[in-house]
Amino acid sequence: MKFGWFFVCCFAALNAHATDIQGSKDLPEINRPLGSSIVRYSEVDRSAIRLPLERVERVNNRLEIDRELYIDGQLIDITYQLGPRYDYSDYVDELRELLVVNGAELLFSCKSRGCGSSGLWANTLFKVRELYGPNGRQKYFAVKLPGAFDRYLSVYGIEQGNRRQYVQVRIIRSGVDERGFQGVDALVSRSRVVLPIQFAEDQVSSDSRDLISEIANNLKHLDSENLAVVAYSAVAPGGFLDDSIRQSAVRAEHVRKLLEEAGFSLKAAHGLGALSPSDGLSPERVEIIQFR
């Protein structure tokens, strides 16, 4: 059987599970790469999730994708770091072929420089710094999975210049009811909440502006004296820590002003750049922290 060894290799990866980040799990739709560990994991409900179906490029300092889907639903992102015995390129090719054989519709596939800029995939689309690498050492595909409900799966693989290999698996389950922003519950239970907003450069993107009012309304009954906006930003390839701190400070103040305009006033806004561990979250994020 052509794919028999593929299943054996994937199930052998069970020994790596002990190194997975807390709260992460594999997808039932696929098997994980051999000897891999999960280094990032997120699971959210979101609107207008982008599924690229063409190479990604930067034109006039903006991300440009000629063909893509925007999907509302549940988004699960998993970043695997591969072990030394398995090649990212082989895994991506074998998984793509196996999915198609089992009824998935191939929507787009690319490799090397045909995928465009690795930096855009890593820092803008997935917001996972580990995925940044040489443009000539990347692969990507997107499929629509078979079944009664719309499910889309994409896989992006990269080998960094230091030979570390990563695979990003993203599944979008369309039509899942969104629960809205549950900020109060998160602040009460964990003293922090990640705001579900995206940025275009250092400004909240147009797609996320409508969420600001929802966030403000959800939090307006809290004592704002005990809260602060805190932004984080990864160090760009070839950049410096001070740059990431300055960028995150600008973003934090921008979000604070938008919340104030929406009726929820906070006095404190701080940028920590890359000084705080992400704990599996995006390194490019804004949170509201309860500090006392």
Secondary structure, 3 states (H helix, E strand, C coil): CCCHHHHHHHHHHHHHHHHCCCCCCCCCCCCCCCCCEEEEEEEEEEEEEEEECCCEEEECCEEEECCEEEEEEEEEEEEEECCCCCCHHHHHHHHHHHHHHCCCEEEEEEEHHHHECHHHHHHHHHCCHHHCCCHHHEEEEEEEECCCCCEEEEEEEEECCCCCEEEEEEEEEECCCCCCCCHHHHHHHHCEEECCCCEECCEECHHHHHHHHHHHHHHCCCCHHHEEEEEECCCCCCCCHHHHHHHHHHHHHHHHHHHHHCCCCCCEEEEEECCCCCCCCCCCEEEEEECC
